[in-house]
């Protein structure tokens, strides 16, 4: 149960009663009534804006409406108090019985707790990573991979029909550079001394590609002209690099539903189809763009190009879609790809890209609006840089590649779950520091440890409970006497009851980091209660002399473990059973 949605319905019902009583006019628009947690918890459990949004259409002062609504809500079985604050906000305190009933919800739902239907099965395409297939994934790619995959998991939890997609950028000049680089490694595999010229990829990861090509084709290409071997080596190298990328993604816990090829899109004539679609809408024209602001580049000269009327859809300038020589721009391919996604039935598109795409956002947003007649929506999530540190000192060199840190380096050093959680400890649009020492530190300052430790403590309590002479029966947890729980446990129950709303709001906002933040706060509440039990034996979870109280507290711990595991699973992190120093 989303308690905020439930309580909003309670408030709306109270307003309707006031209308029937003649206190408020009938026919009021109740859709803007909201219920949320107050900024200051001392003000109450929840707050509603009902009086503020209804006062004007009701022709009354907000405080008048709030007072009448407060009086009505005080009669609700779930409400202890209703107090008016400020110009007309209404703060509600809920009964302990209401909060304890939420434990039954959690224990009964198990891993399904927090599942939502807010997405109503709507299809969403989440495209992320999409790195050029010219080398292994880097630490920089790790953030986009985690943000995209966690967002996809979050949307699925909220009831959306999600497709995870990787767009292979295999149509540009960079894949010819890859092929030439791999070909040199192929010659090297025959014992030839090679020198990698400037402009090619020097990474030693291509040695294995050259060796595999030798194993497959022998010396077939050693004396062949480039025009002969390039069309063969290029797809071979791309496939080899994509195998490497897929392996790295699997190591991170990422499994794509679809890989789309830019080259296949181009060869199928999809770019021409996209341009024809825009032209049929009168959105293409030949023109000359204004010169760049500020100092002109040395090579700039006015050129007539085929332009897309991006300014009609909110962009700052119209965008070139074909160059003066008739060749397509990279943007033309991007338009074709997004038209392809739209044609596959996706009205909701999410692209997770690097911060270097900031200037691309307006143009692709304009393109999606144009090709779909405004029926499709796109949200571009920009992932800022990751600063790699060790003990506060920048790390720039890789154990594997020699000149950059790979994703696999991160995973090998600290594990996939640490990488995934840490990448969500900041908003995607904020720079993130990833310190190898800090992320494995066993302290409250390390969020991933703090959350995993809470889950491990829960599992420890449950194991000890199972070993009691009269172990609590898990099947009885839903009917435990939770009235035995005290005020000390209520803050933890309130925190857990927030989870369904956190899921829904994070999914609607496309912000998976909210889950990591929430889990850290929930872990804090659990650790706090644990520490109270260390100081006060009456607050311990297992009290052999009182089986009924033990059963209720085991239910509480089981609920915490369930929410922590569900939240971690939503963002693709495996909860641990135990932690050792």
C-alpha positions in Angstrom: 0.0 0.0 0.0 1.2 3.5 -0.9 0.3 5.2 2.4 0.3 8.6 0.7 -2.1 7.6 -2.0 -4.3 5.9 0.6 -4.3 9.0 2.9 -5.0 11.3 -0.1 -8.1 9.2 -0.7 -9.1 9.6 2.9 -8.7 13.4 2.7 -10.7 13.5 -0.6 -13.4 11.5 1.1 -13.5 14.0 4.0 -13.8 16.9 1.5 -16.7 15.1 -0.2 -18.4 14.7 3.2 -17.9 18.5 3.8 -19.6 19.1 0.4 -22.5 16.9 1.3 -22.8 18.7 4.7 -22.9 22.1 2.8 -19.7 23.3 4.4 -18.0 23.3 1.0 -19.5 23.7 -2.4 -20.0 20.5 -4.5 -18.1 19.8 -7.7 -14.7 20.9 -6.4 -11.7 19.6 -8.4 -10.0 17.2 -5.9 -7.2 16.1 -8.3 -4.6 18.5 -6.9 -5.0 17.3 -3.3 -1.7 15.8 -2.2 -0.4 14.1 0.9 3.3 14.0 1.7 5.8 13.7 4.5 6.3 17.1 6.3 9.7 18.7 6.0 9.9 18.7 9.8 8.9 15.3 11.3 8.0 17.0 14.6 5.0 18.6 12.8 3.3 15.2 12.2 3.4 12.0 10.2 1.9 13.5 7.0 0.8 16.8 5.7 -1.9 17.7 3.1 -2.3 20.8 0.9 -6.0 20.3 0.5 -7.1 23.5 2.1 -4.6 25.5 0.1 -5.8 24.2 -3.3 -9.5 24.2 -2.5 -9.8 27.6 -0.8 -10.1 29.8 -3.9 -12.6 27.6 -5.8 -14.6 27.2 -2.6 -14.6 31.0 -2.0 -13.2 30.6 1.5 -10.1 31.4 3.5 -7.6 28.6 3.5 -7.5 28.3 7.3 -11.3 28.1 7.3 -11.2 25.1 5.0 -8.3 23.6 6.9 -10.1 23.9 10.3 -13.3 22.3 8.8 -11.2 19.5 7.2 -9.2 19.0 10.4 -12.4 18.5 12.4 -13.7 16.0 9.9 -10.4 14.0 9.8 -10.2 13.8 13.6 -13.0 11.4 13.4 -11.0 9.0 11.2 -10.0 5.7 12.7 -6.4 6.2 11.4 -5.9 9.8 12.7 -4.7 10.7 16.2 -4.6 14.5 15.6 -5.1 17.0 12.8 -3.5 20.4 13.3 -3.6 23.5 11.1 -0.3 25.2 10.5 0.6 28.5 8.7 -1.8 29.8 6.1 -3.7 26.5 5.8 -1.5 23.5 5.8 -2.9 20.5 7.6 -0.6 18.2 9.6 -1.8 14.7 10.6 -0.6 12.2 13.1 -1.6 8.6 12.6 -2.4 6.0 15.2 0.2 3.4 16.3 -2.3 0.8 15.1 -2.1 2.2 11.6 1.7 1.9 11.5 1.8 -1.5 13.0 -0.7 -2.7 10.4 1.9 -1.8 7.8 4.1 -4.6 9.1 1.4 -7.1 8.1 1.5 -5.5 4.6 5.2 -6.0 4.3 5.4 -9.5 5.8 2.5 -10.7 3.7 3.8 -9.2 0.4 7.4 -10.4 0.9 9.6 -9.5 -2.1 6.6 -8.0 -3.9 6.3 -5.2 -1.3 6.7 -1.9 -3.0 5.6 -3.3 -6.4 3.4 -0.7 -8.1 1.0 -0.4 -11.0 1.7 3.3 -11.5 3.3 2.4 -14.8 0.1 0.7 -16.0 2.2 -1.6 -18.3 3.3 1.4 -20.4 6.3 0.5 -22.7 9.5 2.3 -21.9 12.8 2.1 -23.9 15.9 2.7 -21.7 19.0 3.1 -23.8 22.3 3.2 -22.0 26.0 2.5 -22.2 26.0 2.5 -26.1 29.8 2.9 -26.1 31.7 2.8 -29.4 32.9 -0.8 -29.9 36.5 0.2 -30.1 37.8 -0.8 -26.7 36.8 -2.2 -23.3 34.3 -0.3 -21.2 35.9 2.3 -19.0 35.2 3.5 -15.5 33.4 6.4 -17.1 31.0 4.0 -18.8 30.3 2.3 -15.4 28.2 5.2 -14.2 25.9 5.3 -17.2 25.6 1.5 -17.2 24.6 1.5 -13.5 22.2 4.5 -13.8 20.5 3.1 -16.9 20.2 -0.4 -15.5 19.0 0.7 -12.0 16.5 3.0 -13.7 15.2 0.1 -15.8 14.9 -2.1 -12.7 13.1 0.7 -10.9 10.6 1.3 -13.7 9.9 -2.5 -13.9 9.2 -2.5 -10.1 6.8 0.4 -10.7 4.8 -1.5 -13.3 6.3 -0.3 -16.6 7.1 -2.6 -19.5 10.8 -1.9 -19.9 13.2 -2.7 -22.7 16.9 -2.3 -22.0 18.8 -1.4 -25.2 22.3 -0.8 -26.3 23.0 1.2 -29.5 26.1 0.0 -31.2 27.9 3.0 -32.8 29.4 0.9 -35.6 28.8 3.1 -38.6 31.4 5.9 -38.2 35.0 6.3 -39.1 36.1 5.0 -35.7 35.3 1.4 -36.6 37.6 1.7 -39.7 40.3 2.9 -37.3 39.5 -0.1 -35.1 39.8 -2.5 -38.1 43.2 -1.0 -39.1 44.4 -1.3 -35.5 43.2 -4.9 -35.2 44.9 -5.8 -38.5 48.3 -4.7 -37.2 47.8 -6.9 -34.2 46.9 -9.7 -36.6 50.2 -9.2 -38.4 51.9 -9.1 -35.0 50.4 -12.5 -34.2 52.5 -13.9 -37.0 55.6 -12.6 -35.3 55.9 -9.4 -37.2 57.2 -6.4 -35.3 54.6 -3.7 -35.5 54.4 -0.1 -34.5 51.0 1.4 -33.8 50.9 4.8 -35.6 49.3 7.9 -34.1 45.6 7.9 -34.8 45.1 4.2 -34.3 44.1 2.4 -31.1 47.3 1.2 -29.3 45.5 -0.9 -26.6 46.9 -4.3 -25.9 43.4 -5.6 -25.7 43.5 -5.8 -29.5 46.2 -8.5 -29.3 43.7 -11.1 -28.6 41.6 -9.9 -31.5 44.5 -10.3 -33.9 45.3 -13.7 -32.5 41.7 -14.9 -33.0 41.7 -13.6 -36.5 44.8 -15.6 -37.2 43.3 -18.7 -35.7 40.2 -18.3 -37.9 41.7 -17.2 -41.2 45.4 -18.2 -41.1 47.7 -15.9 -43.2 44.9 -15.2 -45.7 45.1 -11.4 -45.3 48.8 -11.0 -44.8 49.4 -9.9 -48.4 46.0 -8.6 -49.3 45.2 -5.0 -50.0 43.3 -2.9 -47.5 40.3 -2.7 -49.8 40.1 -6.5 -49.6 40.8 -7.1 -45.8 39.0 -4.1 -44.4 35.4 -5.2 -45.0 36.3 -8.5 -43.4 38.4 -7.3 -40.4 36.0 -4.6 -39.5 32.9 -6.8 -38.6 35.3 -9.3 -37.0 36.8 -6.7 -34.8 33.5 -5.1 -33.9 32.1 -8.5 -32.9 35.1 -9.3 -30.8 34.9 -6.0 -29.0 31.2 -6.4 -28.5 31.8 -9.8 -26.9 34.3 -8.1 -24.6 31.7 -5.4 -23.8 29.0 -7.9 -23.2 31.2 -9.8 -20.8 32.0 -6.6 -18.9 28.3 -5.8 -18.7 27.5 -9.2 -17.4 30.2 -8.8 -14.7 28.4 -5.7 -13.7 25.1 -7.4 -13.5 23.7 -5.8 -16.7 21.9 -7.9 -19.3 20.5 -6.0 -22.3 17.3 -7.0 -24.0 18.4 -5.7 -27.3 21.5 -4.6 -29.2 20.8 -2.3 -32.1 23.4 -1.6 -34.8 23.9 1.8 -36.3 25.5 0.3 -39.4 22.5 -2.0 -39.9 20.2 1.0 -39.6 22.2 2.9 -42.2 22.4 0.0 -44.6 18.7 -0.6 -44.4 18.0 2.9 -45.6 16.5 4.1 -42.4 18.3 7.4 -42.5 16.7 8.2 -45.9 13.3 7.2 -44.4 13.8 9.5 -41.4 14.6 12.4 -43.7 11.6 11.6 -45.9 9.4 11.7 -42.7 10.7 15.1 -41.7 10.5 16.4 -45.3 6.9 15.2 -45.5 6.1 17.4 -42.5 7.8 20.4 -44.1 10.6 20.4 -41.6 13.7 20.3 -43.9 15.1 23.1 -45.9 18.4 24.2 -47.5 20.0 27.1 -45.8 23.1 28.6 -44.3 23.6 28.7 -40.5 24.8 31.7 -38.7 28.5 31.7 -37.7 29.4 30.4 -34.3 29.3 33.1 -31.6 32.6 34.6 -30.5 35.8 34.0 -32.4 35.4 32.1 -35.7 37.2 28.9 -36.2 39.9 29.1 -38.9 38.2 26.6 -41.1 34.7 28.1 -40.9 33.0 29.3 -44.0 29.3 29.6 -44.8 28.0 26.5 -46.5 24.5 25.6 -47.7 23.3 22.5 -45.9 20.1 20.6 -45.5 18.7 21.8 -42.2 16.1 20.5 -39.8 13.7 23.1 -38.3 14.6 22.3 -34.8 13.7 25.7 -33.5 10.0 24.9 -34.1 10.4 22.4 -31.3 12.3 24.4 -28.7 15.9 24.1 -29.9 18.2 27.2 -30.1 19.1 26.8 -33.7 18.1 24.7 -36.7 20.3 21.7 -37.1 22.3 20.3 -40.1 21.0 16.9 -41.2 23.1 16.6 -44.3 26.4 18.3 -45.2 27.1 20.4 -48.2 28.5 17.4 -50.1 25.2 15.5 -49.4 26.6 13.1 -46.8 24.6 12.6 -43.6 25.6 14.1 -40.3 25.8 12.0 -37.2 22.6 13.7 -36.1 20.8 12.3 -39.1 21.7 8.8 -37.9 20.4 9.7 -34.4 17.1 10.9 -35.8 16.8 7.6 -37.8 17.5 5.5 -34.7 15.0 7.4 -32.5 12.4 7.1 -35.3 13.1 3.3 -35.3 12.4 3.2 -31.6 9.2 5.2 -32.0 8.2 2.8 -34.9 8.7 -0.1 -32.6 5.9 1.2 -30.3 7.9 3.2 -27.7 6.2 6.4 -26.7 8.5 6.8 -23.7 12.2 7.0 -24.5 15.0 7.4 -22.0 18.6 7.9 -23.1 21.4 7.7 -20.5 24.5 9.4 -21.9 27.7 11.1 -20.9 28.0 14.8 -19.9 29.7 15.5 -23.2 26.2 15.1 -24.8 24.8 18.2 -23.1 24.6 20.2 -26.3 22.8 17.2 -28.0 19.8 17.2 -25.6 17.7 20.0 -27.2 18.2 18.8 -30.8 17.3 15.1 -30.1 14.3 16.3 -28.0 13.2 18.4 -30.9 13.7 15.5 -33.3 11.6 13.1 -31.2 8.8 15.7 -31.0 9.0 16.2 -34.8 9.0 12.5 -35.9 6.2 11.5 -33.4 4.0 14.6 -33.8 4.5 15.2 -30.1 3.2 11.8 -29.1 6.6 10.5 -27.8 8.5 11.8 -24.9 12.2 11.6 -24.4 14.2 12.1 -21.2 18.0 12.4 -21.6 19.9 11.6 -18.4 23.3 13.2 -18.4 25.9 11.4 -16.3 28.6 13.6 -15.0 32.2 12.5 -14.6 33.6 9.9 -12.1 36.8 10.9 -10.3 38.7 7.8 -9.4 40.8 8.1 -6.3 42.9 5.9 -4.0 43.3 7.3 -0.6 42.3 10.7 -1.9 44.9 10.6 -4.7 43.7 10.5 -8.4 44.0 7.2 -10.2 44.4 7.5 -14.0 46.3 4.4 -15.1 44.8 0.9 -15.6 46.2 -2.4 -14.7 44.8 -3.8 -17.9 44.9 -1.1 -20.6 47.8 1.0 -19.4 46.3 4.4 -20.2 42.7 4.4 -18.8 40.9 2.6 -16.0 38.5 -0.1 -17.2 35.1 -1.1 -15.9 36.6 -4.5 -15.2 39.4 -2.9 -13.1 36.7 -1.4 -10.8 34.8 -4.7 -10.5 38.0 -6.7 -9.9 39.1 -4.3 -7.2 35.9 -3.8 -5.2 33.1 -6.1 -6.6 30.1 -5.3 -8.8 27.7 -4.6 -5.9 30.0 -1.9 -4.5 30.4 -0.3 -7.9 26.6 -0.3 -8.5 25.6 1.1 -5.2 28.4 3.8 -5.1 27.4 5.0 -8.6 24.0 5.8 -7.2 25.2 7.8 -4.1 25.0 11.0 -6.1 22.5 12.3 -8.6 23.5 11.4 -12.1 24.0 15.1 -13.0 26.6 15.6 -10.2 30.3 14.7 -10.3 31.0 11.6 -8.2 34.2 10.7 -6.3 35.0 7.0 -6.3 37.7 6.3 -3.8 38.9 2.7 -3.8 39.7 2.9 -0.1 36.5 4.6 1.0 34.1 2.4 -0.8 35.3 -0.7 1.0 35.7 1.0 4.4 33.5 -0.6 7.1 31.9 2.5 8.6 28.8 4.6 8.5 30.5 7.0 6.1 30.5 4.2 3.5 26.8 4.0 2.4 27.1 0.6 0.7 28.6 -1.0 3.8 26.1 0.7 6.1 23.1 -0.7 4.1 24.6 -4.2 3.6 25.5 -4.3 7.2 21.9 -3.6 8.2 20.7 -6.5 5.9 23.4 -8.8 7.3 22.3 -7.9 10.9 18.7 -8.8 10.0 19.7 -12.1 8.6 21.8 -12.8 11.8 18.7 -12.1 14.0 16.6 -14.4 11.8 19.2 -17.2 12.0 19.4 -16.9 15.8 15.6 -16.9 16.0 15.4 -20.1 14.0 17.8 -21.7 16.5 15.7 -20.8 19.6 14.2 -23.8 21.6 10.8 -22.6 20.4 11.6 -20.8 17.1 9.1 -18.3 15.8 7.1 -19.7 12.9 7.4 -17.5 9.8 3.9 -18.5 8.8 2.6 -16.8 12.0 4.3 -13.5 11.3 1.3 -12.0 9.5 -0.8 -12.6 12.6 1.7 -11.7 15.3 0.6 -9.4 18.1 2.3 -6.2 16.8 0.5 -4.2 19.5 3.4 -5.5 21.7 5.8 -3.2 19.8 6.5 0.1 21.5 7.2 3.7 20.5 10.8 2.8 20.1 10.0 0.6 17.1 7.5 3.0 15.4 10.2 5.2 13.7 11.5 2.1 11.9 8.0 1.0 10.9 7.3 4.6 9.5 10.5 4.4 7.5 9.5 1.1 5.9 6.0 2.3 5.1 7.5 5.0 2.9 9.0 2.5 0.5 6.1 2.1 -1.9 5.9 5.8 -2.3 9.6 6.1 -2.8 9.4 3.6 -5.6 6.6 5.4 -7.4 8.0 8.8 -7.0 11.5 7.8 -8.0 10.1 5.9 -11.1 8.0 8.9 -12.2 11.0 11.3 -11.7 13.4 8.7 -13.4 15.8 9.0 -10.4 17.1 5.7 -9.2 19.5 7.3 -6.8 16.5 8.0 -4.6 16.4 4.3 -3.8 20.0 4.3 -2.6 19.3 7.4 -0.5 16.2 5.8 1.0 18.0 2.5 1.9 20.7 4.5 3.7 18.1 6.2 5.8 16.3 3.0 6.5 19.5 1.3 7.5 20.2 4.2 9.9 16.8 3.6 11.7 17.5 -0.1 12.0 21.1 0.4 13.4 19.7 3.0 15.8 17.1 0.4 17.2 19.8 -2.3 17.3 22.1 0.0 19.4 19.2 0.7 21.8 18.9 -3.0 22.3 22.5 -3.3 23.2 22.0 -0.7 26.0 18.5 -1.9 27.1 17.8 -5.6 27.2 14.1 -5.1 27.1 14.5 -3.8 23.5 16.3 -6.8 22.2 14.7 -8.7 19.3 14.8 -12.1 20.9 13.5 -12.6 24.4 13.1 -16.3 25.1 10.8 -15.7 28.2 8.3 -13.8 26.0 7.5 -15.8 22.8 4.7 -13.4 21.7 6.9 -10.3 21.9 9.8 -12.2 20.2 7.4 -13.2 17.4 6.4 -9.6 16.9 10.0 -8.4 16.8 11.0 -11.2 14.5 8.3 -9.9 12.2 9.7 -6.4 12.5 13.2 -7.6 11.6 11.8 -9.8 8.7 10.0 -6.7 7.4 13.3 -4.7 7.5 15.2 -7.4 5.8 12.4 -7.7 3.1 12.5 -4.0 2.3 16.3 -3.7 2.3 16.5 -6.8 0.0 13.7 -5.5 -2.3 15.3 -2.0 -2.5 18.8 -3.4 -3.2 17.4 -5.8 -5.8 15.5 -3.0 -7.5 18.9 -1.3 -8.2 20.6 -4.5 -9.1 22.6 -5.0 -5.9 22.7 -8.4 -4.2 22.0 -8.2 -0.5 24.7 -10.0 1.6 23.9 -12.7 4.3 26.7 -11.7 6.6 29.7 -9.4 6.7 33.1 -10.1 8.3 35.9 -7.7 9.0 
